[in-house]
């Protein structure tokens, strides 16, 4: 408990009231900033940075390759439903076998490299053009400069 025995008159009371108000606002601001930093670590971007790295997300260990297993199942279905839609049974079977083997060999590093290269194709390329100094023959210390 706080002791208020040092308050003797109205000026002491007003000073103590002001001290408590300042202390209250400082604690309030500290609590707000601590809450913001605490909640910021649970945003989608922070969770992706922390847990969605290729080593953490797709490979639990070297024997279990989740991304390769998923790609070996999904890639034949996607290929047969999109590119080889009107193909015959033998073509679809061959595409299924080949894309299944290719999908099994893909791991998180390969997928992220493919994604980054495709993203690089569509990314805006900003070329900086250097503005060269054009010399008009006027000296820099001239009045017309």
C-alpha positions in Angstrom: 0.0 0.0 0.0 1.1 3.5 -0.6 1.6 5.9 2.3 0.2 9.4 2.0 1.4 10.7 5.3 3.6 13.3 3.6 0.6 15.2 2.3 0.0 18.2 4.7 -1.8 20.8 2.6 -3.6 21.4 -0.7 -0.4 22.1 -2.7 1.1 18.7 -1.5 -2.1 17.0 -2.6 -2.0 18.6 -6.0 1.6 17.7 -6.5 1.0 14.1 -5.5 -2.0 14.0 -7.8 0.1 15.2 -10.7 2.8 12.6 -9.8 0.3 9.8 -9.8 -1.2 11.0 -13.2 2.3 11.1 -14.8 3.1 7.6 -13.4 -0.3 6.4 -14.7 0.3 7.7 -18.2 3.8 6.3 -18.3 2.7 2.9 -17.2 -0.2 3.1 -19.7 2.2 3.9 -22.6 4.6 1.2 -21.6 1.7 -1.3 -21.5 0.5 -0.3 -24.9 4.0 -0.6 -26.5 4.6 -3.9 -24.8 1.2 -5.2 -26.0 2.0 -4.0 -29.6 5.3 -5.8 -29.6 3.8 -8.9 -28.1 1.0 -9.0 -30.7 3.4 -8.1 -33.6 5.2 -11.4 -33.1 2.0 -13.3 -33.8 1.1 -11.5 -37.1 1.0 -13.6 -40.2 4.2 -12.1 -41.5 6.1 -12.8 -38.3 4.8 -16.4 -38.2 5.8 -17.0 -41.8 9.3 -15.6 -41.2 9.7 -17.8 -38.2 8.1 -21.1 -39.1 7.7 -21.2 -42.9 11.3 -21.6 -43.8 11.9 -24.5 -46.2 13.7 -26.5 -43.7 11.1 -26.1 -40.9 7.9 -26.4 -43.0 8.5 -29.0 -45.6 11.0 -31.4 -44.1 10.4 -32.8 -40.7 13.4 -35.0 -41.2 15.4 -36.2 -44.2 13.2 -39.2 -44.8 9.9 -37.4 -44.7 9.6 -34.9 -47.5 6.1 -33.4 -47.2 6.5 -31.0 -50.2 7.8 -33.9 -52.4 4.9 -36.1 -51.4 2.3 -33.4 -52.0 3.8 -32.5 -55.4 3.9 -36.2 -56.4 0.2 -36.4 -55.7 -0.9 -33.0 -57.0 1.3 -32.5 -60.0 -0.2 -35.4 -62.0 -3.7 -34.3 -61.2 -3.0 -30.7 -62.3 -1.2 -31.8 -65.4 -4.0 -34.2 -66.5 -6.8 -31.7 -65.7 -5.2 -28.7 -67.4 -2.6 -29.4 -70.1 -3.6 -33.0 -71.1 -7.3 -32.6 -70.8 -8.2 -34.2 -74.1 -5.4 -36.8 -74.1 -6.0 -40.5 -74.1 -5.6 -43.0 -71.3 -2.1 -44.0 -72.2 -0.9 -40.4 -72.4 -2.5 -39.5 -69.1 -0.9 -42.5 -67.5 2.5 -41.7 -68.8 2.1 -38.0 -67.7 1.0 -39.2 -64.3 4.0 -41.5 -63.9 6.6 -38.9 -65.1 5.1 -36.0 -63.2 4.8 -38.1 -60.0 8.5 -38.9 -60.2 9.4 -35.3 -60.9 7.1 -34.1 -58.1 8.7 -36.6 -55.6 12.2 -35.2 -56.4 11.1 -31.6 -55.7 11.7 -30.3 -52.2 11.2 -27.0 -50.5 14.5 -25.5 -51.8 13.6 -26.3 -55.4 10.0 -25.0 -55.0 11.2 -21.7 -53.4 13.8 -21.3 -56.2 11.2 -21.9 -58.9 8.8 -19.4 -57.2 11.5 -16.7 -56.9 12.5 -17.1 -60.5 8.9 -16.9 -61.7 8.3 -13.9 -59.4 11.5 -12.3 -60.9 10.0 -12.6 -64.4 6.9 -10.6 -63.4 8.6 -8.2 -61.0 9.0 -4.6 -62.1 12.5 -3.8 -63.1 13.5 -0.3 -62.2 16.5 0.9 -64.1 18.2 3.9 -62.7 19.4 6.2 -65.3 22.3 8.3 -64.3 21.8 11.9 -65.1 25.1 13.1 -66.4 26.3 16.6 -65.9 26.0 18.5 -69.1 28.8 21.1 -69.5 27.5 24.2 -71.3 30.9 25.9 -71.0 29.8 28.2 -68.2 32.2 28.2 -65.3 30.6 27.3 -61.9 31.7 30.5 -60.2 30.1 32.6 -62.9 27.1 34.9 -62.2 25.1 33.1 -64.9 25.5 29.7 -63.4 
